[in-house]
Protein backbone atom coordinates (compact mmCIF):
# COMPACT_ATOMS: atom_id res chain seq x y z
CA UNK A 1 0.00 0.00 0.00
CA UNK A 2 1.04 3.64 -0.17
CA UNK A 3 2.29 5.82 -3.01
CA UNK A 4 3.01 2.75 -5.15
CA UNK A 5 -0.78 2.50 -5.72
CA UNK A 6 -0.70 5.67 -7.82
CA UNK A 7 -0.84 5.27 -11.61
CA UNK A 8 1.51 7.30 -13.79
CA UNK A 9 3.22 10.65 -13.18
CA UNK A 10 6.14 8.96 -11.47
CA UNK A 11 8.23 12.13 -11.52
CA UNK A 12 5.59 14.01 -9.52
CA UNK A 13 5.22 11.14 -7.04
CA UNK A 14 8.98 10.70 -6.63
CA UNK A 15 9.47 14.44 -6.08
CA UNK A 16 6.80 14.52 -3.37
CA UNK A 17 8.26 11.43 -1.68
CA UNK A 18 11.72 13.04 -1.68
CA UNK A 19 10.29 16.21 -0.13
CA UNK A 20 8.65 14.10 2.56
CA UNK A 21 11.90 12.27 3.30
CA UNK A 22 13.85 15.51 3.60
CA UNK A 23 11.10 17.22 5.58
CA UNK A 24 10.86 19.96 2.97
CA UNK A 25 7.27 19.75 1.74
CA UNK A 26 6.22 23.24 0.54
CA UNK A 27 3.34 24.74 2.46
CA UNK A 28 1.43 25.71 -0.70
CA UNK A 29 1.16 23.18 -3.56
CA UNK A 30 -0.67 23.39 -6.89
CA UNK A 31 -1.61 20.13 -8.63
CA UNK A 32 -2.55 20.86 -12.27
CA UNK A 33 -3.56 18.50 -15.07
CA UNK A 34 -6.49 17.17 -17.07
CA UNK A 35 -9.66 15.99 -15.35
CA UNK A 36 -9.51 12.43 -14.04
CA UNK A 37 -5.72 12.12 -13.98
CA UNK A 38 -5.56 11.52 -10.21
CA UNK A 39 -4.67 14.97 -8.83
CA UNK A 40 -7.20 14.88 -5.99
CA UNK A 41 -6.26 11.28 -5.23
CA UNK A 42 -2.58 12.17 -4.87
CA UNK A 43 -3.50 15.18 -2.73
CA UNK A 44 -5.34 12.79 -0.39
CA UNK A 45 -2.32 10.44 -0.43
CA UNK A 46 -0.17 13.37 0.69
CA UNK A 47 -2.57 14.11 3.55
CA UNK A 48 -2.27 10.48 4.64
CA UNK A 49 1.52 10.39 4.36
CA UNK A 50 1.81 13.57 6.44
CA UNK A 51 -0.32 12.06 9.21
CA UNK A 52 0.07 8.27 8.98
CA UNK A 53 0.63 6.66 12.39
CA UNK A 54 2.64 3.64 11.20
CA UNK A 55 4.53 4.57 8.01
CA UNK A 56 7.22 7.20 7.68
CA UNK A 57 7.13 9.35 4.51
CA UNK A 58 4.40 7.10 3.12
CA UNK A 59 1.06 5.77 4.35
CA UNK A 60 -0.32 2.40 5.40
CA UNK A 61 -4.02 2.85 4.48
CA UNK A 62 -5.02 0.90 7.61
CA UNK A 63 -4.17 2.99 10.69
CA UNK A 64 -6.91 5.10 12.33
CA UNK A 65 -5.52 8.27 10.73
CA UNK A 66 -5.55 6.87 7.15
CA UNK A 67 -9.03 5.44 7.61
CA UNK A 68 -10.39 8.72 8.95
CA UNK A 69 -8.97 10.62 5.97
CA UNK A 70 -10.63 8.17 3.56
CA UNK A 71 -13.94 8.66 5.38
CA UNK A 72 -13.57 12.45 5.44
CA UNK A 73 -13.59 12.40 9.26
CA UNK A 74 -10.04 13.43 10.15
CA UNK A 75 -10.12 16.69 12.17
CA UNK A 76 -6.85 17.88 10.63
CA UNK A 77 -7.71 17.27 6.97
CA UNK A 78 -10.22 19.59 5.32
CA UNK A 79 -11.64 19.42 1.79
CA UNK A 80 -13.08 22.53 0.11
CA UNK A 81 -15.11 22.24 -3.11
CA UNK A 82 -17.41 24.58 -5.08
CA UNK A 83 -20.58 25.49 -3.24
CA UNK A 84 -22.83 25.67 -6.29
CA UNK A 85 -21.03 27.33 -9.17
CA UNK A 86 -18.13 28.77 -7.17
CA UNK A 87 -15.89 28.35 -4.16
CA UNK A 88 -16.99 31.32 -2.07
CA UNK A 89 -15.28 33.80 0.19
CA UNK A 90 -16.92 32.44 3.35
CA UNK A 91 -15.37 29.02 2.67
CA UNK A 92 -11.90 30.51 2.20
CA UNK A 93 -12.25 32.68 5.30
CA UNK A 94 -12.91 29.52 7.31
CA UNK A 95 -9.84 27.90 5.72
CA UNK A 96 -7.63 30.90 6.48
CA UNK A 97 -8.79 30.93 10.10
CA UNK A 98 -8.40 27.16 10.63
CA UNK A 99 -4.99 27.09 8.98
CA UNK A 100 -3.61 28.83 12.07
CA UNK A 101 -5.00 26.21 14.48
CA UNK A 102 -2.52 23.66 15.77
CA UNK A 103 -3.18 20.04 14.71
CA UNK A 104 -5.79 18.31 16.84
CA UNK A 105 -4.45 14.76 16.59
CA UNK A 106 -2.15 14.55 13.56
CA UNK A 107 1.26 16.00 12.73
CA UNK A 108 0.05 18.43 10.06
CA UNK A 109 -3.15 20.19 9.11
CA UNK A 110 -3.85 19.66 5.39
CA UNK A 111 -6.32 21.77 3.40
CA UNK A 112 -7.37 20.46 -0.02
CA UNK A 113 -9.04 22.92 -2.43
CA UNK A 114 -10.57 20.93 -5.29
CA UNK A 115 -11.46 22.73 -8.55
CA UNK A 116 -9.51 25.71 -7.23
CA UNK A 117 -10.05 27.56 -10.52
CA UNK A 118 -13.68 28.01 -9.45
CA UNK A 119 -12.83 30.34 -6.57
CA UNK A 120 -14.59 33.63 -7.15
CA UNK A 121 -12.41 36.74 -7.09
CA UNK A 122 -13.15 37.60 -3.48
CA UNK A 123 -12.40 34.04 -2.33
CA UNK A 124 -9.15 33.93 -4.30
CA UNK A 125 -7.93 37.24 -2.91
CA UNK A 126 -8.85 36.24 0.63
CA UNK A 127 -6.35 33.35 0.78
CA UNK A 128 -3.35 35.12 -0.76
CA UNK A 129 -1.75 35.90 2.59
CA UNK A 130 -2.43 32.36 3.87
CA UNK A 131 -0.76 30.89 0.78
CA UNK A 132 2.24 33.18 1.12
CA UNK A 133 2.76 32.83 4.86
CA UNK A 134 1.06 29.67 6.12
CA UNK A 135 1.94 28.42 9.62
CA UNK A 136 4.53 25.64 9.90
CA UNK A 137 1.91 23.05 10.83
CA UNK A 138 -0.40 23.63 7.80
CA UNK A 139 -0.17 22.64 4.15
CA UNK A 140 -2.52 23.82 1.40
CA UNK A 141 -2.95 21.77 -1.79
CA UNK A 142 -4.86 23.37 -4.67
CA UNK A 143 -6.18 21.03 -7.37
CA UNK A 144 -7.23 22.26 -10.81
CA UNK A 145 -7.66 21.23 -14.43
CA UNK A 146 -7.46 24.91 -15.45
CA UNK A 147 -4.40 26.48 -13.82
CA UNK A 148 -4.52 29.49 -16.17
CA UNK A 149 -7.91 30.41 -14.71
CA UNK A 150 -6.27 30.99 -11.32
CA UNK A 151 -5.01 34.43 -10.35
CA UNK A 152 -1.30 34.83 -11.24
CA UNK A 153 -0.76 35.88 -7.62
CA UNK A 154 -2.08 32.49 -6.47
CA UNK A 155 0.04 30.53 -8.96
CA UNK A 156 3.17 32.41 -7.94
CA UNK A 157 2.66 31.49 -4.28
CA UNK A 158 2.44 27.73 -4.90
CA UNK A 159 4.90 25.10 -6.04
CA UNK A 160 3.42 23.81 -9.29
CA UNK A 161 3.21 20.08 -10.08
CA UNK A 162 2.07 19.37 -13.62
CA UNK A 163 0.35 16.01 -14.13
CA UNK A 164 0.79 14.47 -17.57
CA UNK A 165 -1.82 12.26 -19.28
CA UNK A 166 -1.34 8.54 -18.72
CA UNK A 167 0.44 6.89 -21.70
CA UNK A 168 -1.77 4.76 -23.96
CA UNK A 169 0.07 1.55 -23.01
CA UNK A 170 -0.67 2.07 -19.30
CA UNK A 171 -4.24 3.11 -20.09
CA UNK A 172 -4.88 -0.06 -22.07
CA UNK A 173 -3.31 -2.18 -19.34
CA UNK A 174 -5.71 -0.72 -16.76
CA UNK A 175 -8.71 -0.90 -19.10
CA UNK A 176 -8.08 -4.58 -19.75
CA UNK A 177 -9.73 -5.11 -16.34
CA UNK A 178 -13.04 -3.98 -17.84
CA UNK A 179 -14.72 -7.14 -19.07
CA UNK A 180 -17.34 -5.18 -21.02
CA UNK A 181 -14.79 -3.95 -23.59
CA UNK A 182 -13.55 -5.84 -26.63
CA UNK A 183 -9.97 -5.15 -27.77
CA UNK A 184 -11.05 -2.61 -30.45
CA UNK A 185 -13.33 -0.85 -27.96
CA UNK A 186 -10.55 -0.87 -25.37
CA UNK A 187 -8.27 0.98 -27.80
CA UNK A 188 -11.08 3.38 -28.69
CA UNK A 189 -11.79 4.27 -25.05
CA UNK A 190 -8.05 4.73 -24.41
CA UNK A 191 -7.89 7.35 -27.16
CA UNK A 192 -11.16 9.05 -26.26
CA UNK A 193 -10.11 9.41 -22.61
CA UNK A 194 -6.99 11.31 -23.68
CA UNK A 195 -4.84 10.02 -20.83
CA UNK A 196 -7.48 10.44 -18.11
CA UNK A 197 -7.69 7.12 -16.28
CA UNK A 198 -10.65 8.33 -14.24
CA UNK A 199 -12.61 9.05 -17.40
CA UNK A 200 -11.53 5.79 -19.04
CA UNK A 201 -12.61 3.55 -16.15
CA UNK A 202 -16.10 5.06 -15.97
CA UNK A 203 -16.65 5.82 -19.65
CA UNK A 204 -20.02 4.85 -21.14
CA UNK A 205 -18.99 3.79 -24.63
CA UNK A 206 -22.48 2.87 -25.84
CA UNK A 207 -23.80 6.35 -24.95
CA UNK A 208 -20.78 7.91 -26.67
CA UNK A 209 -21.35 5.94 -29.87
CA UNK A 210 -25.01 6.92 -29.91
CA UNK A 211 -24.16 10.61 -29.57
CA UNK A 212 -21.35 10.29 -32.09
CA UNK A 213 -23.68 8.76 -34.67
CA UNK A 214 -25.97 11.78 -34.36
CA UNK A 215 -23.10 14.27 -34.66
CA UNK A 216 -21.45 12.37 -37.50
CA UNK A 217 -24.72 12.52 -39.41
CA UNK A 218 -24.48 16.32 -39.36
CA UNK A 219 -20.87 16.14 -40.53
CA UNK A 220 -21.85 13.86 -43.43
CA UNK A 221 -24.64 16.21 -44.46
CA UNK A 222 -22.14 19.07 -44.65
CA UNK A 223 -19.64 17.06 -46.67
CA UNK A 224 -22.01 15.71 -49.30
CA UNK A 225 -24.54 17.47 -51.50
CA UNK A 226 -25.55 20.07 -48.96
CA UNK A 227 -29.19 20.37 -47.93
CA UNK A 228 -29.95 23.01 -45.33
CA UNK A 229 -33.32 21.37 -44.68
CA UNK A 230 -31.56 18.15 -43.63
CA UNK A 231 -28.89 20.02 -41.68
CA UNK A 232 -31.48 22.12 -39.86
CA UNK A 233 -33.41 19.00 -38.87
CA UNK A 234 -30.25 17.53 -37.37
CA UNK A 235 -29.43 20.79 -35.57
CA UNK A 236 -32.95 20.81 -34.11
CA UNK A 237 -32.37 17.28 -32.79
CA UNK A 238 -29.09 18.32 -31.14
CA UNK A 239 -30.78 21.37 -29.59
CA UNK A 240 -33.87 19.51 -28.41
CA UNK A 241 -34.60 20.68 -24.84
CA UNK A 242 -34.41 17.10 -23.61
CA UNK A 243 -30.92 16.80 -25.11
CA UNK A 244 -29.41 20.15 -24.06
CA UNK A 245 -27.80 18.53 -21.03
CA UNK A 246 -25.61 16.62 -23.51
CA UNK A 247 -24.91 19.60 -25.80
CA UNK A 248 -21.34 20.22 -24.65
CA UNK A 249 -20.53 16.51 -24.92
CA UNK A 250 -21.79 16.46 -28.51
CA UNK A 251 -19.77 19.53 -29.41
CA UNK A 252 -16.66 17.87 -27.96
CA UNK A 253 -17.39 14.80 -30.08
CA UNK A 254 -17.80 16.98 -33.18
CA UNK A 255 -14.49 18.66 -32.37
CA UNK A 256 -12.78 15.26 -32.08
CA UNK A 257 -14.25 14.15 -35.44
CA UNK A 258 -13.05 17.33 -37.16
CA UNK A 259 -9.65 16.89 -35.56
CA UNK A 260 -9.45 13.35 -36.92
CA UNK A 261 -10.48 14.47 -40.41
CA UNK A 262 -7.79 17.14 -40.28
CA UNK A 263 -5.12 14.65 -39.17
CA UNK A 264 -6.13 12.14 -41.84
CA UNK A 265 -5.74 14.77 -44.55
CA UNK A 266 -2.24 15.54 -43.27
CA UNK A 267 -1.13 11.98 -42.46
CA UNK A 268 -3.40 8.98 -43.13
CA UNK A 269 -1.22 6.83 -40.86
CA UNK A 270 -1.34 9.19 -37.88
CA UNK A 271 -1.22 7.28 -34.54
CA UNK A 272 -3.04 10.12 -32.79
CA UNK A 273 -6.52 9.54 -34.22
CA UNK A 274 -9.27 9.33 -31.62
CA UNK A 275 -12.13 7.70 -33.54
CA UNK A 276 -10.06 4.91 -35.02
CA UNK A 277 -13.10 2.77 -35.79
CA UNK A 278 -14.39 5.39 -38.28
CA UNK A 279 -11.27 5.95 -40.36
CA UNK A 280 -12.81 5.02 -43.73
CA UNK A 281 -15.87 7.18 -43.15
CA UNK A 282 -13.78 10.11 -41.93
CA UNK A 283 -11.50 9.85 -44.98
CA UNK A 284 -14.59 10.04 -47.20
CA UNK A 285 -15.80 13.14 -45.37
CA UNK A 286 -12.36 14.70 -45.73
CA UNK A 287 -12.45 14.42 -49.50
CA UNK A 288 -14.93 17.29 -49.75
CA UNK A 289 -13.93 19.47 -46.77
CA UNK A 290 -10.77 21.56 -47.06
CA UNK A 291 -8.28 22.14 -44.26
CA UNK A 292 -9.21 25.83 -44.19
CA UNK A 293 -12.89 25.05 -43.70
CA UNK A 294 -12.08 22.62 -40.89
CA UNK A 295 -9.97 25.28 -39.16
CA UNK A 296 -12.74 27.87 -39.43
CA UNK A 297 -15.36 25.40 -38.20
CA UNK A 298 -13.14 24.51 -35.25
CA UNK A 299 -12.92 28.20 -34.44
CA UNK A 300 -16.72 28.37 -34.32
CA UNK A 301 -16.76 25.38 -31.95
CA UNK A 302 -14.31 27.14 -29.66
CA UNK A 303 -16.56 30.21 -29.76
CA UNK A 304 -19.48 27.96 -28.83
CA UNK A 305 -17.53 26.50 -25.92
CA UNK A 306 -16.58 29.93 -24.57
CA UNK A 307 -20.12 31.25 -24.96
CA UNK A 308 -21.93 28.23 -23.52
CA UNK A 309 -22.20 29.87 -20.10
CA UNK A 310 -23.22 33.25 -21.53
CA UNK A 311 -26.48 32.23 -23.25
CA UNK A 312 -24.92 32.28 -26.71
CA UNK A 313 -27.44 31.68 -29.50
CA UNK A 314 -26.51 28.03 -30.14
CA UNK A 315 -28.84 27.69 -33.12
CA UNK A 316 -27.21 30.61 -34.94
CA UNK A 317 -23.71 29.35 -34.14
CA UNK A 318 -24.52 25.86 -35.45
CA UNK A 319 -26.03 27.39 -38.60
CA UNK A 320 -22.73 29.16 -39.25
CA UNK A 321 -20.87 25.95 -38.51
CA UNK A 322 -22.74 23.94 -41.15
CA UNK A 323 -22.47 26.78 -43.68
CA UNK A 324 -18.72 26.89 -43.11
CA UNK A 325 -18.22 23.12 -43.35
CA UNK A 326 -20.40 22.81 -46.42
CA UNK A 327 -18.69 25.69 -48.19
CA UNK A 328 -21.98 27.59 -48.49
CA UNK A 329 -21.83 31.33 -47.75
CA UNK A 330 -18.10 31.04 -47.16
CA UNK A 331 -16.80 33.59 -44.70
CA UNK A 332 -20.23 34.47 -43.27
CA UNK A 333 -19.24 33.03 -39.90
CA UNK A 334 -16.23 35.34 -39.67
CA UNK A 335 -18.43 38.37 -40.37
CA UNK A 336 -20.89 37.43 -37.63
CA UNK A 337 -18.35 36.34 -35.04
Residue pairs with C-beta under 8 A, 6 or more apart in sequence:
1 59
1 60
1 61
1 62
2 45
2 49
2 55
2 58
2 59
2 60
2 61
3 13
3 16
3 17
3 45
3 49
3 58
3 59
5 45
6 13
6 38
6 41
6 42
6 45
7 38
7 166
7 170
7 174
7 197
8 37
8 38
8 164
8 166
8 167
8 170
8 197
9 33
9 37
9 38
9 42
9 163
9 164
12 42
12 161
12 162
12 163
13 42
15 161
16 25
16 42
16 46
16 161
17 57
17 58
19 25
19 26
20 49
20 50
20 57
20 58
21 57
25 46
25 50
25 139
26 139
26 158
26 159
27 134
27 136
27 138
27 139
27 140
28 131
28 132
28 134
28 139
28 140
28 142
28 157
28 158
28 159
29 43
29 46
29 139
29 140
29 141
29 142
29 158
29 159
29 161
30 116
30 141
30 142
30 144
30 147
30 150
30 154
30 155
30 158
30 159
30 160
30 161
31 39
31 40
31 42
31 43
31 141
31 142
31 143
31 144
31 161
31 163
32 39
32 144
32 145
32 147
32 160
32 161
32 162
32 163
33 39
33 145
33 162
33 163
33 164
33 165
34 145
34 163
34 165
34 194
34 195
34 196
35 145
35 196
35 198
35 199
36 193
36 196
36 197
36 198
36 199
36 200
37 163
37 164
37 165
37 166
37 195
37 196
37 197
37 198
38 163
38 197
38 198
39 143
39 144
39 145
39 163
40 112
40 114
40 143
42 163
43 112
43 114
43 141
43 143
44 69
44 70
44 112
45 59
46 110
46 139
46 141
47 69
47 74
47 77
47 110
47 112
47 141
48 59
48 61
48 65
48 66
48 69
49 55
49 57
49 58
49 59
50 106
50 107
50 108
50 110
50 139
51 65
51 66
51 69
51 74
51 76
51 77
51 106
51 107
51 108
51 110
52 58
52 59
52 60
52 63
52 65
52 66
53 60
53 63
53 64
53 65
53 66
54 60
54 62
54 63
59 66
60 66
61 67
61 70
65 74
65 105
65 106
68 74
68 77
69 77
72 79
74 105
74 106
75 104
75 105
75 106
76 103
76 104
76 105
76 106
76 108
76 109
76 110
77 106
77 109
77 110
77 112
78 95
78 98
78 109
78 110
78 111
78 112
79 112
79 114
80 87
80 91
80 92
80 95
80 111
80 112
80 113
80 114
81 87
81 114
81 115
82 115
82 118
83 91
85 118
86 118
86 119
86 120
86 123
87 113
87 115
87 116
87 118
87 119
87 120
87 123
88 120
88 122
88 123
89 120
89 122
89 123
89 126
91 123
92 119
92 123
92 124
92 126
92 127
93 126
95 111
95 113
95 127
95 130
95 140
96 126
96 127
96 129
96 130
98 109
98 111
99 109
99 111
99 130
99 134
99 135
99 138
99 140
100 135
100 138
101 109
102 109
102 137
103 109
103 137
107 137
108 137
108 138
108 139
109 137
109 138
109 139
110 138
110 139
110 140
110 141
111 138
111 139
111 140
111 141
112 141
112 143
113 119
113 140
113 141
113 142
113 143
114 143
115 143
115 144
115 145
116 142
116 143
116 144
116 150
116 154
117 144
117 145
117 146
117 147
117 149
117 150
119 127
119 150
121 151
124 150
124 151
124 154
125 151
127 140
127 154
128 151
128 153
128 154
128 157
130 140
131 140
131 154
131 157
131 158
132 157
134 140
140 158
142 150
142 154
142 158
144 150
147 155
147 160
164 195
165 194
165 195
165 196
166 174
166 195
166 196
166 197
167 195
168 190
168 191
168 195
171 190
171 193
171 195
171 197
171 200
172 186
172 187
172 190
174 197
174 200
174 201
175 181
175 186
175 189
175 190
175 200
175 201
176 186
178 186
178 201
181 189
181 205
184 277
185 205
187 276
188 205
188 275
188 276
188 277
189 200
189 203
189 205
190 200
191 273
191 274
191 275
191 276
192 199
192 200
192 203
192 208
192 256
192 274
192 275
193 199
193 200
193 203
194 274
208 253
211 246
211 249
211 250
211 253
212 253
212 257
212 275
214 234
214 237
214 238
214 250
215 238
215 250
215 253
215 254
215 257
216 257
216 278
216 281
217 234
218 231
218 234
218 235
218 238
218 254
218 322
219 254
219 257
219 258
219 261
219 285
219 325
220 281
220 285
221 227
221 230
221 231
221 234
221 322
221 326
222 231
222 289
222 322
222 325
222 326
223 284
223 285
223 286
223 287
223 288
223 289
223 325
223 326
224 288
226 322
226 326
226 327
226 328
228 322
228 328
231 322
231 326
232 319
235 315
235 318
235 319
235 322
237 243
238 247
238 250
238 318
239 247
239 314
239 315
239 318
243 250
247 308
247 314
248 305
248 308
251 301
251 304
251 305
254 301
255 298
255 301
256 274
256 275
257 275
257 278
257 282
258 294
258 297
258 298
258 301
259 274
259 298
260 273
260 274
260 275
260 278
260 282
261 282
261 285
261 286
261 289
261 294
262 291
262 294
262 295
262 298
263 270
263 272
263 273
264 270
264 273
264 279
264 282
264 283
264 286
265 286
265 291
265 294
266 291
268 283
273 279
275 282
289 325
289 327
290 327
293 324
293 325
293 327
293 330
294 325
296 324
296 333
296 334
297 321
297 324
297 325
299 333
299 337
300 317
300 320
300 321
300 324
300 333
300 337
301 321
303 312
303 317
303 337
304 312
304 314
304 317
304 318
304 321
307 317
316 336
320 332
320 333
320 336
320 337
321 333
322 328
323 329
323 330
323 332
323 333
324 330
324 332
324 333
